[in-house]
Every structure is written in C-alpha cells, then in structure tokens.
Amino acid sequence: MTSLPDLIDTQIRANGPMSVASYMGLCLTHPAKGYYKGADPLGAGGDFITAPEISQMFGELIGFFFVNLWQQMGSPKAFTLLELGPGRGTLMADILRVACRAEGFRDSLDLRLFETNPTLIAEQNARLEPYDPKWVDSFDKIGAGPLFVVANEFFDALPIRQFVRGQTGWHERVVGLVDDRRAFGLSPTPIPNAALPDTVQDAPLHAVFEVALAGGEVMSRLAKNVSRLGGAILAIDYGYALSQTGETLQAVKNHAYADILAEPGEADLSAHVDFEALGNVARKAGLAVQPLVSQGEFLNRLGIGERAKALSAANPSAAAGIAAARTRLTAADQMGTLFKAFCAASPGLRPSGFSE
Ligand SMILES: C[S@@+](CC[C@H](N)C(=O)[O-])C[C@H]1O[C@@H](n2cnc3c(N)ncnc32)[C@H](O)[C@@H]1O
C-alpha cells in the first residue's frame, strides 16, 4: 500500500497545495495510515503523556465534579456521560471509580465514548467493560436524560486552518512541494477580512491566525444537545483564553518536538485551543460559559491537596510520587498554567472548580 508521505505528495502533484487542515487531517486520521489509527501513542514508550496517565487524582477529582453536577440536577435516573478521545480509558476509569460510589449514579449511567483509534478502543474496552460503554461515531443519537461531556486533550488534536497576514490581506497557509520536498506556502488569493475576528484585523505583517473549524463544529453539535437535554461540557487542554494571533501548530514524536512536514503520520500534530472561539459557539447554543481557569486552579479548588494527603496516608511509600504528580499537574512551570479547564453548562448549574 502507498505510504502516507507518498499519498500526500501525489495528491499535491495532482491537485496543487493543500490546506494545513487537510494535511493535518490526513496525518492524524487517514483511515489506514493516520497517526491516530495506529499504535497507542501514549505513555513513556509512546510520544507523549497526559494528565490522567500522570496520576489517578486527575480523574478522581473530575469524578467528584460530575457527581456534584448530577446531584445539582436532582440525581436524574437516566443520563449520558460521553468522553471525547478517551485514550487508554484511564480518565474515565478514575472518574467512575469515584463517581459510582454516589448512590444511584451507576444505575443511571449511560456511558458513551467517541474514539477513532482501534488500538485505544480495545484498551478502553478492557478498562471500562464493567460500565457497559458504547462507542458513538456521531453526536446526533445521544441517549435520553442530561448529557455530561468530558474531553482531555481532545480539541488540540483536531485539524486547524492557518492564515498569514500579507500586504494585501490574510492568505491561507498551504502545504505544497518545492523541489519535491514538502514546504509551507501561501494561497495567492486573500480571504475576505470579515472571515476573521475584529481583534486580529490590525495584526502585523506575517502574523498567523489559526482557526479550529472542526473543533467548533464538535462543540456546536454537543452544545446544542446539552442545551436541549441539560448538562455540561468539560474540556481540559492547552490553549489560550482570548482569540489571538500566534503560531501553535506543533509536531511531537518520542516526547520531543519534531518537524511538522518531515514524517506525515509518524508524529502527533496538535495546536493550542482557542477557548474564546469554543465559548462563543457554546454560548450561541444557549449554554452558560464559565470563566476559563487554569488546570492548576481547577484541581486546587476541587481539592487535589486533600486528595494527595489521603492517598499518601493510605500508602506512605508512594507519598513522594504522589507529591511529584500533584506538582506536575498544578505547578505554573509545569502543566498548571498552560493547560486550562473550560466548562459550558446549562444556565443555573454551578460547576465546581470554576469559582472560589
Ligand atoms: C492526546 S490523546 C488524549 C487521550 C486521553 N484523553 C488522555 O487524556 O489521556 C487524543 C485522543 O483523542 C483521540 N482522537 C484524536 N482525533 C480524533 C478524532 N478525530 N475523532 C475521535 N477521536 C480522536 C485519540 O485517539 C486519543 O484517544
């Protein structure tokens, strides 16, 4: 079978340069050769590590978060909990180990997972089978009752478009071939200025603006469902609070930055999440968007300090590891500030961790 690099180059030769979003989409989710269609990318032996894989505390606190929301809604007898991009199933296993201690939670739960990677689906099944999960391939047929959604490092994995400020306006960045080597270029025709937010119209020459159309579409579909059924969406990811210029597309392989164009399908490609844009979409669907908080603030407010103490008391020989994990998740110079917690919920709900 043709390799992904050959397939991309052939497409470029046949059709001309492709948008960054098309390139990213092929690299990540090409049905046979995409990065997220292959082996498990997570963990020390993979390309990157995520918060749930660092410590069980992350998922456990999110378990409390959802129990609290479910109880605020009167502990409904049927509800859906949906995870986007559940990785190895670790986050959901930690959430449910805690949440199912709340009376009635387990019996009311309809667990849904949205995942593209067959290897990870098998791992999710192995961990979550006791909760009878169902995998969904669209958001149009979500079950009855309120809908709670959780997504950790999912939105950063969706394709983005990039626009570069030129003399005569904004031009889409494209991937083409120069002397048979993949290279970035610009589409010659500028896009209408009105397509980008007012806040970036005065950006200097060569400024880059990233637009996450796929992420916006996912948020829009889910927010409409949550608006209709009641519930909340919790998304944790690296990103920024206000739409702004800046180039954040990156490739990561073996826990190190890699060349974005060199090895399509072999490295993880991701971009920082524009939380203002996601919030605008959720608000438009009728949800109340909480003020964005840093991951550190969110976990501290949910009680990571107390949880770390309790776990260390129960297992003193693990205390140093627990303290190190807490620092890694919350410290400003580690994951605490770069990562943010975003929540859009039915008006009237008070999601914990988003205010003092
Ligand atoms: C960076 S990993 C995060 C995994 C997990 N949430 C965690 O925190 O460990 C991204 C996850 O999203 C999944 N994913 C990426 N793109 C996807 C897509 N287009 N549709 C469904 N799942 C996707 C990946 O397979 C993986 O499970």
The ligand as an ORCA input file, in Angstrom:
! r2SCAN-3c Opt
* xyz 0 1
  C      -3.930     13.367     23.030
  S      -4.907     11.935     23.132
  C      -5.700     12.166     24.714
  C      -6.190     10.881     25.319
  C      -6.899     10.979     26.654
  N      -7.980     11.913     26.651
  C      -5.927     11.338     27.740
  O      -6.015     12.421     28.289
  O      -5.068     10.502     28.038
  C      -6.206     12.305     21.975
  C      -7.327     11.300     21.976
  O      -8.307     11.699     21.013
  C      -8.486     10.660     20.047
  N      -8.764     11.319     18.777
  C      -7.952     12.134     18.067
  N      -8.574     12.599     16.964
  C      -9.816     12.073     16.983
  C     -10.933     12.189     16.126
  N     -10.880     12.937     15.018
  N     -12.054     11.520     16.448
  C     -12.113     10.764     17.584
  N     -11.081     10.620     18.437
  C      -9.942     11.258     18.152
  C      -7.168      9.908     20.098
  O      -7.193      8.640     19.531
  C      -6.913      9.898     21.596
  O      -7.727      8.972     22.266
*
